[in-house]
Amino acid sequence: MLADKPTDIPRARTDGSPLKPINEVLLERRATNKFTDEEVPAEVLDAVLRLGAQAPSGYNFQPWRFVVVRDAENRRRLQQVAFNQPKVAQAPVVVIAVGMKEEWKETADEVLREGAQRGAGNPDKVEQAKQGAVQFISGMDTALWVNRHTMIAVTAMMLVAESYGYDTAPMEGFDAAGVKREFAIPEEGEVVCLLAIGRAAEPDKPYTGRFPLERIVFAERFGEPWRDK
Amino acid sequence: MLADKPTDIPRARTDGSPLKPINEVLLERRATNKFTDEEVPAEVLDAVLRLGAQAPSGYNFQPWRFVVVRDAENRRRLQQVAFNQPKVAQAPVVVIAVGMKEEWKETADEVLREGAQRGAGNPDKVEQAKQGAVQFISGMDTALWVNRHTMIAVTAMMLVAESYGYDTAPMEGFDAAGVKREFAIPEEGEVVCLLAIGRAAEPDKPYTGRFPLERIVFAERFGEPWRDK
């Protein structure tokens, strides 16, 4: 059974102030290097996970899984397979984001059937839709496919945590095989990202600049200058 | 030269109403199947692109590029290499998100040097930092690496567009070789995602449900039940 939309997500920060708008989040967010030991309240972590789980995925297959590491001993274990970065053990919460390359084949039928029952798709053509989906996804590099999808959900989680006023650090510095071994992640799992969540212990790192749009955005065709404003 | 933080991003929707908070965006967003021909205002598209460009990336290398397709003829051309999905030609804006597997090596020096000048890192150790970064990234599957990164920026763009009150459709249904050929994307480019932006022409598709957290979130160790609330 799939779940209905959550209805009890907090609409404000824990101190009652409004969520930080996404423009401020994206402009003010910096990757946090040092965290305090202040815990992330259960309702905030729950909102981060449940809102992240609302991310879109192809065929609604949701090939993402998340291991939430909060125990101090486990965070030290994670640190050891994450190039010994101190923030991994410091942050009160580190989410290990995993993409599953195979499991979606087993849940496809359920997801498509329930989607059809909820009004998306023809209940009589679930088997046909499933065959099309399996053929389409199997034609891609499934490691790429689950990485892409999992990053949608992780990005949503990061932005949600920041909207609730918490600090985050997305990390790609880890030994995937070590993380899999230490946290019992199945062979088919791709360790995509670590996301630390907590409170920064010191002022943010300086803003390091971004390529101006002219260098990364093109009009109509790759290489054609973008000059919209 | 990298750019400073943009300071003139609109803080409200074009009608003056506040941006939609991220909790509402994530709960209400549905992939749009039919778009009207109403254009996306230049200031909204600019905000989507500039805020998306603020996404984090490893070493701040920003290996993402975006081709913004608005010309009707080009949208039809894109539709033809996107499994003929009508929404590709209908939506007033379709962003082709591309991850570049090689270009970051050429810009690494500039990015790290300017980062150090802005206070992140030691200006005397840029060459050393660059060697470490090149070694680290080259040790990964760079196709995976740029796919992950590009999805952070695309996800941010999608959520920003929705915050400004527009509708979106992220798409993975395309022939990557065809998209590259038709839009002059270099050999090293990975076509990661298409993002259509505009106004929905009909009510949203029904909500198809999501796996409950118990099925996708684990406590401390993969497979260990999550029961936080």
Interface residues (C-beta under 8 A of the other chain):
Chain A: M1 L2 A3 D4 K5 P6 I9 P10 R11 P18 L19 P21 I22 N23 V25 L26 L27 R29 A31 A42 E43 L45 D46 A47 L49 R50 L51 G52 A53 Q54 A55 P56 G58 N60 Q62 W64 R65 F66 V67 V68 V69 R70 D71 N74 V98 T107 V111 E114 G115 R118 G119 A120 F136 D141 A143 L144 W145 N147 R148 M151 I152 V154 T155 A156 L159 V160 S163 P170 E172 G173 F183 A184 I185 P186 G189 V192 C193 K205 P206 Y207 T208 G209 R210 F211 P212 L213 I216 V217 F218 A219 E220 R221 F222 G223 W226 D228 K229
Chain B: M1 L2 A3 D4 K5 P6 I9 P10 R11 P18 L19 P21 I22 N23 V25 L26 L27 R29 A31 A42 E43 L45 D46 A47 L49 R50 L51 G52 A53 Q54 A55 P56 G58 N60 Q62 W64 R65 F66 V67 V68 V69 R70 D71 N74 V98 T107 V111 E114 G115 R118 G119 A120 F136 D141 A143 L144 W145 N147 R148 M151 I152 V154 T155 A156 L159 V160 S163 P170 E172 G173 F183 A184 I185 P186 G189 V192 C193 K205 P206 Y207 T208 G209 R210 F211 P212 L213 I216 V217 F218 A219 E220 R221 F222 G223 W226 D228 K229
